[in-house]
Amino acid sequence: MTSSERKWQPRLRRLSRPWVHTWARPSEDVDMSTPRDIVMQSRIDLLFSQPFYAALAMRLTVVETTQHKRMATDGKSLYYNPEWVTMITRAQLRGVICHEVMHCTNG
């Protein structure tokens, strides 16, 4: 069989983290009923994509507030605005949580 007769097969991409199984993916399709559930699930999703940030984010207490426009941290708590959380995507929320964790690590 020559190369032109062979049927094209897609190349399988190697996982960058082989210890994470293929079934362990962020839950984009999970329907969350409250903004608090969305924030909590986004922190859990970080365990699969950014374990370092997730470990630090899990130590922060999650607090709902309308005093802040988006998200904030004081090093002990993670404050979020419930209206804003429902307007952004889960991927954006995970990025903002990582950003807030960096405020804690960098002082």
Secondary structure, 3 states (H helix, E strand, C coil): CCCCCCCCCCCCCCCCCCCCCCCCCCCCCCCCCCHHHHHHHHHHHHHHHCHHHHHHHCCCEEEECCCCCCEEECCCEEEECHHHHHHCCHHHHHHHHHHHHHHHHHC
